[in-house]
């Protein structure tokens, strides 16, 4: 059986934790930051865990990561 190709876009966005969960960065931090509160911007800094419904699709895209 041939090796699977990693989706490079997904590999740049997701990382797998030792427990098997998928870690990702929060969105809405790129521009139009003046109207967002300091608390909201600070909370967007921390990495988020991918929702359970999306984990299977993400694992398919990053089989070796």
NORFEN-V72652 format. One record per pair of residues at least 12 apart in sequence whose ideal C-beta (glycine too) atoms are under 7 Angstrom apart, sorted by sequence separation. I is the first residue (numbers start at 0). J is the second residue. D is the distance in whole Angstrom. If there is no record, write none. Layout:
# NORFEN-V72652
i:I j:J d:D
i:I j:J d:D
This chain:
# NORFEN-V72652
i:28 j:40 d:7
i:28 j:43 d:5
i:27 j:43 d:6
i:25 j:43 d:4
i:24 j:46 d:6
i:25 j:47 d:5
i:23 j:46 d:7
i:22 j:46 d:5
i:23 j:47 d:6
i:22 j:48 d:6
i:23 j:49 d:5
i:21 j:48 d:7
i:20 j:48 d:5
i:21 j:49 d:4
i:21 j:54 d:6
i:13 j:49 d:7
i:21 j:57 d:5
i:13 j:57 d:5
i:9 j:57 d:6
i:13 j:61 d:6
i:15 j:64 d:6
i:14 j:64 d:7
i:9 j:60 d:4
i:10 j:61 d:5
i:9 j:61 d:5
i:6 j:60 d:4
i:10 j:64 d:6
i:6 j:61 d:7
i:5 j:61 d:6
i:5 j:62 d:7
i:5 j:63 d:6
i:3 j:62 d:5
i:5 j:64 d:7
